[in-house]
């Protein structure tokens, strides 16, 4: 049960990395630093003072950058691969008690995969906002994404099963949306 619960926590935190790369890592870092969370072996560095400071600065820069026109779209190009890495680290830092190969395979496939999927959806949302409103509504999108990262991270630790259900529903909805979008594009080219 401990592995399953830690998987649910990691899944929610990984999904939150898809909204903002550093917010979940900062929350994990602060929780570990304050003794509220135990990290998997080999990840104690995340709860160190330098990590809290580094994640805090990175979070401020990332969050602030999304409120500047054009910078937000540039950040998306960097944030996509970074979200996959952060999601993998978030998952690996939560799951312990298994072979390291399995731990990292799970982290990369589930953690990195869900972070990448959520990040991809945010990129599409921001691009649509930029194209339809000239970027005027992008700060609103940025605020919603920040809220998703914070709320998702907190829910992952406070109600991991509920958050895992939300992530599963989100994955299904995003998958259906992408499938329909692809079908529409194929039909329009025919």
BABA-425712 format. One record per residue (C-alpha): y, z, x negated; chain. Coordinates in nm, 4 decimals. Layout:
<rs>
+----------+----------+----------+--------+
!        y !        z !        x ! chaine !
+----------+----------+----------+--------+
!        Y !        Z !        X !      A !
...
+----------+----------+----------+--------+
</rs>
This chain:
<rs>
+----------+----------+----------+--------+
!        y !        z !        x ! chaine !
+----------+----------+----------+--------+
!   0.0000 !   0.0000 !   0.0000 !      A !
!   0.2383 !   0.0717 !  -0.2885 !      A !
!   0.2013 !  -0.2822 !  -0.4232 !      A !
!   0.2603 !  -0.4314 !  -0.0791 !      A !
!   0.5681 !  -0.2154 !  -0.0188 !      A !
!   0.7088 !  -0.2985 !  -0.3631 !      A !
!   0.6423 !  -0.6674 !  -0.2875 !      A !
!   0.8451 !  -0.6394 !   0.0349 !      A !
!   1.1296 !  -0.4707 !  -0.1529 !      A !
!   1.1185 !  -0.7385 !  -0.4220 !      A !
!   1.1073 !  -1.0171 !  -0.1637 !      A !
!   1.4192 !  -0.8884 !   0.0109 !      A !
!   1.6047 !  -0.8377 !  -0.3155 !      A !
!   1.5053 !  -1.1856 !  -0.4305 !      A !
!   1.6324 !  -1.3375 !  -0.1072 !      A !
!   1.9584 !  -1.1475 !  -0.1576 !      A !
!   1.9880 !  -1.3077 !  -0.5042 !      A !
!   2.0043 !  -1.6390 !  -0.3176 !      A !
!   2.3302 !  -1.5279 !  -0.1576 !      A !
!   2.4868 !  -1.3783 !  -0.4711 !      A !
!   2.3093 !  -1.3691 !  -0.8053 !      A !
!   2.4469 !  -1.0430 !  -0.9402 !      A !
!   2.5016 !  -0.8250 !  -0.6317 !      A !
!   2.1314 !  -0.7362 !  -0.5871 !      A !
!   2.0896 !  -0.6851 !  -0.9607 !      A !
!   2.3876 !  -0.4474 !  -0.9601 !      A !
!   2.2439 !  -0.2563 !  -0.6650 !      A !
!   1.9035 !  -0.2311 !  -0.8366 !      A !
!   2.0766 !  -0.1192 !  -1.1561 !      A !
!   2.2830 !   0.1514 !  -0.9852 !      A !
!   1.9813 !   0.2727 !  -0.7853 !      A !
!   1.7688 !   0.2964 !  -1.0996 !      A !
!   2.0504 !   0.4562 !  -1.3016 !      A !
!   2.1018 !   0.7237 !  -1.0352 !      A !
!   1.7290 !   0.7932 !  -1.0099 !      A !
!   1.6945 !   0.6570 !  -0.6557 !      A !
!   1.4575 !   0.3776 !  -0.7605 !      A !
!   1.1713 !   0.3531 !  -1.0045 !      A !
!   1.1372 !   0.0200 !  -1.1777 !      A !
!   0.8198 !  -0.1469 !  -1.3000 !      A !
!   0.7235 !  -0.0770 !  -1.6619 !      A !
!   0.9305 !  -0.2855 !  -1.9007 !      A !
!   1.2328 !  -0.2975 !  -1.6709 !      A !
!   1.3927 !   0.0393 !  -1.7491 !      A !
!   1.6750 !  -0.1503 !  -1.9195 !      A !
!   1.8042 !  -0.2544 !  -1.5767 !      A !
!   1.8896 !   0.1103 !  -1.5049 !      A !
!   2.0758 !   0.1681 !  -1.8324 !      A !
!   2.4510 !   0.2282 !  -1.8624 !      A !
!   2.5147 !  -0.1038 !  -2.0408 !      A !
!   2.3252 !  -0.2901 !  -1.7673 !      A !
!   2.5228 !  -0.1187 !  -1.4900 !      A !
!   2.8468 !  -0.2147 !  -1.6651 !      A !
!   2.7337 !  -0.5726 !  -1.7365 !      A !
!   2.6058 !  -0.6291 !  -1.3815 !      A !
!   2.9260 !  -0.4742 !  -1.2433 !      A !
!   3.1491 !  -0.7098 !  -1.4418 !      A !
!   2.9301 !  -1.0111 !  -1.3623 !      A !
!   2.9363 !  -0.9205 !  -0.9922 !      A !
!   3.3165 !  -0.8947 !  -0.9871 !      A !
!   3.3529 !  -1.2315 !  -1.1616 !      A !
!   3.0972 !  -1.4023 !  -0.9384 !      A !
!   3.2343 !  -1.2620 !  -0.6128 !      A !
!   3.5943 !  -1.3346 !  -0.7139 !      A !
!   3.5135 !  -1.6879 !  -0.8245 !      A !
!   3.3840 !  -1.7828 !  -0.4811 !      A !
!   3.7298 !  -1.7234 !  -0.3328 !      A !
!   3.8985 !  -1.9910 !  -0.5445 !      A !
!   3.8928 !  -2.3522 !  -0.4215 !      A !
!   3.6823 !  -2.5863 !  -0.6347 !      A !
!   3.5562 !  -2.2933 !  -0.8444 !      A !
!   3.3206 !  -2.2026 !  -0.5593 !      A !
!   3.1534 !  -2.5444 !  -0.5687 !      A !
!   3.1295 !  -2.5354 !  -0.9489 !      A !
!   2.9732 !  -2.1883 !  -0.9291 !      A !
!   2.7084 !  -2.3253 !  -0.6936 !      A !
!   2.5806 !  -2.5600 !  -0.9642 !      A !
!   2.5339 !  -2.2675 !  -1.2036 !      A !
!   2.4219 !  -2.0209 !  -0.9376 !      A !
!   2.1253 !  -2.2273 !  -0.8212 !      A !
!   1.9123 !  -2.1931 !  -1.1362 !      A !
!   2.0544 !  -1.8460 !  -1.2000 !      A !
!   1.9446 !  -1.7320 !  -0.8521 !      A !
!   1.5872 !  -1.8421 !  -0.9246 !      A !
!   1.5872 !  -1.6431 !  -1.2502 !      A !
!   1.7519 !  -1.3400 !  -1.0863 !      A !
!   1.5089 !  -1.3530 !  -0.7930 !      A !
!   1.2171 !  -1.3630 !  -1.0352 !      A !
!   1.3534 !  -1.0655 !  -1.2298 !      A !
!   1.4226 !  -0.8705 !  -0.9097 !      A !
!   1.0664 !  -0.9254 !  -0.7891 !      A !
!   0.9070 !  -0.8495 !  -1.1266 !      A !
!   1.1089 !  -0.5290 !  -1.1617 !      A !
!   0.9777 !  -0.3996 !  -0.8296 !      A !
!   0.6079 !  -0.4896 !  -0.8490 !      A !
!   0.3888 !  -0.2838 !  -1.0800 !      A !
!   0.0274 !  -0.1836 !  -1.1020 !      A !
!  -0.1068 !  -0.5332 !  -1.1542 !      A !
!  -0.1931 !  -0.7628 !  -1.4418 !      A !
!   0.1302 !  -0.8869 !  -1.6091 !      A !
!   0.0251 !  -1.2499 !  -1.5560 !      A !
!  -0.0123 !  -1.1901 !  -1.1820 !      A !
!   0.3103 !  -0.9877 !  -1.1751 !      A !
!   0.5093 !  -1.2744 !  -1.3287 !      A !
!   0.3299 !  -1.5418 !  -1.1281 !      A !
!   0.4207 !  -1.3540 !  -0.8104 !      A !
!   0.7742 !  -1.3001 !  -0.9375 !      A !
!   0.8326 !  -1.6654 !  -1.0195 !      A !
!   0.6637 !  -1.8138 !  -0.7133 !      A !
!   0.7688 !  -1.5651 !  -0.4436 !      A !
!   1.0826 !  -1.4116 !  -0.5949 !      A !
!   1.2242 !  -1.7213 !  -0.7609 !      A !
!   1.1097 !  -1.9425 !  -0.4743 !      A !
!   1.2759 !  -1.7438 !  -0.1975 !      A !
!   1.5949 !  -1.6981 !  -0.4036 !      A !
!   1.6081 !  -2.0726 !  -0.4676 !      A !
!   1.5501 !  -2.1560 !  -0.1024 !      A !
!   1.8253 !  -1.9217 !   0.0179 !      A !
!   2.0594 !  -2.0450 !  -0.2565 !      A !
!   1.9880 !  -2.4045 !  -0.1545 !      A !
!   2.0825 !  -2.3240 !   0.2032 !      A !
!   2.4098 !  -2.1648 !   0.0879 !      A !
!   2.4907 !  -2.4722 !  -0.1231 !      A !
!   2.4390 !  -2.6973 !   0.1794 !      A !
!   2.6525 !  -2.4646 !   0.3932 !      A !
!   2.9352 !  -2.4594 !   0.1389 !      A !
!   2.9212 !  -2.8379 !   0.0948 !      A !
!   2.9385 !  -2.8850 !   0.4716 !      A !
!   3.2321 !  -2.6445 !   0.4886 !      A !
!   3.4083 !  -2.8270 !   0.2051 !      A !
!   3.3545 !  -3.1680 !   0.3627 !      A !
!   3.4449 !  -3.0756 !   0.7193 !      A !
!   3.7338 !  -2.8349 !   0.6577 !      A !
!   3.8562 !  -2.9419 !   0.3146 !      A !
!   3.7438 !  -2.6036 !   0.1843 !      A !
!   3.9709 !  -2.4056 !   0.4159 !      A !
!   3.6763 !  -2.2113 !   0.5597 !      A !
!   3.5015 !  -2.1611 !   0.2242 !      A !
!   3.6403 !  -1.8068 !   0.1834 !      A !
!   3.4810 !  -1.7206 !   0.5187 !      A !
!   3.1508 !  -1.8658 !   0.3953 !      A !
!   3.1896 !  -1.6674 !   0.0708 !      A !
!   3.2458 !  -1.3462 !   0.2663 !      A !
!   2.9400 !  -1.4079 !   0.4831 !      A !
!   2.7287 !  -1.4751 !   0.1722 !      A !
!   2.8576 !  -1.1580 !   0.0064 !      A !
!   2.7725 !  -0.9633 !   0.3226 !      A !
!   2.4239 !  -1.1164 !   0.3193 !      A !
!   2.3721 !  -1.0121 !  -0.0429 !      A !
!   2.4890 !  -0.6548 !   0.0122 !      A !
!   2.3193 !  -0.6027 !   0.3484 !      A !
!   2.0001 !  -0.7722 !   0.2315 !      A !
!   1.9841 !  -0.5580 !  -0.0820 !      A !
!   2.0430 !  -0.2337 !   0.1055 !      A !
!   1.7954 !  -0.3253 !   0.3812 !      A !
!   1.5379 !  -0.4200 !   0.1177 !      A !
!   1.5403 !  -0.0644 !  -0.0110 !      A !
!   1.5962 !   0.1202 !   0.3178 !      A !
!   1.3738 !  -0.0868 !   0.5485 !      A !
!   1.1609 !  -0.3179 !   0.3321 !      A !
!   0.9192 !  -0.4256 !   0.6047 !      A !
!   1.2053 !  -0.5154 !   0.8406 !      A !
!   1.3747 !  -0.7085 !   0.5596 !      A !
!   1.0502 !  -0.8911 !   0.4775 !      A !
!   1.0279 !  -1.0014 !   0.8407 !      A !
!   1.3913 !  -1.1226 !   0.8295 !      A !
!   1.3231 !  -1.3154 !   0.5087 !      A !
!   1.0130 !  -1.4747 !   0.6620 !      A !
!   1.2087 !  -1.5815 !   0.9707 !      A !
!   1.4895 !  -1.7165 !   0.7508 !      A !
!   1.2417 !  -1.9161 !   0.5424 !      A !
!   1.0897 !  -2.0645 !   0.8569 !      A !
!   1.4302 !  -2.1542 !   1.0024 !      A !
!   1.5504 !  -2.3101 !   0.6772 !      A !
!   1.2248 !  -2.5054 !   0.6436 !      A !
!   1.2540 !  -2.6388 !   0.9991 !      A !
!   1.6187 !  -2.7318 !   0.9411 !      A !
!   1.5396 !  -2.9158 !   0.6154 !      A !
!   1.2451 !  -3.0950 !   0.7813 !      A !
!   1.4601 !  -3.2099 !   1.0720 !      A !
!   1.7390 !  -3.3139 !   0.8376 !      A !
!   1.4939 !  -3.5162 !   0.6292 !      A !
!   1.3484 !  -3.6804 !   0.9425 !      A !
!   1.6990 !  -3.7696 !   1.0595 !      A !
!   1.7838 !  -3.9253 !   0.7241 !      A !
!   1.4599 !  -4.1243 !   0.7170 !      A !
!   1.5150 !  -4.2446 !   1.0744 !      A !
!   1.8755 !  -4.3479 !   0.9982 !      A !
!   1.7617 !  -4.5590 !   0.7024 !      A !
!   1.4972 !  -4.7406 !   0.9057 !      A !
+----------+----------+----------+--------+
</rs>
